[in-house]
Amino acid sequence: HIEAPVNSNSLDYCPYTFDGALYFTSNRSNLKPTYEKALTTEELLSELNQVANGKSRIYYVKWED
């Protein structure tokens, strides 16, 4: 187990170390579960295109074995 900010309350998986870095995949999301008002198309696309959108992304941090 690795503490935050590496581990999160989302699905974090496939850790791999290489050349002083820890690479891992995560489904982190900053999307709100609900919105107070309907979003415009532009607002919705902006939300969905942010990095932490719940889709699997590869992250890395400096790491010493």
C-alpha angles and dihedrals in degrees: 000000000000119000126236137319088040096043116047138175087265128079107289116181150146099051115192131173122211134158097347097317136100113219121193141160123240139178093212116160137193092183116123116240090227137010128218093229137017112278123234117239090258093050092048093049090048090053094047094046097054116110097246096053101132095263116118112272131177116241131182138195132183108271138183117199 
